[in-house]
Amino acid sequence: MRGHPRALLIDLRSRREYGISHIRGAVNVPYSSLEKVIERLPAGRELVFYCERGGSAMAAARDLSEAGFQTIAVIGAYDEICALTETVSGFNI
């Protein structure tokens, strides 16, 4: 994600889906595990979420916002992201 070197791209899909394919540089934190690792997420970094259809990414953004994280972006559904060749929500993918 050029232009955002401190951003952390988080794939919220299952470990199986992530293992099949994922966006280069993304870390896998299945949405079902997010609550367990929230304290280990880096404060002060922009967290960028994607998932299978976009719903879990939106929910994760809401959950983390409520937990005090300030800079959160959602780039939506994995298949749609892969089809794009332009900037998504300000991030070049």
Disulfide bonds with the S-S distance in Angstrom:
none
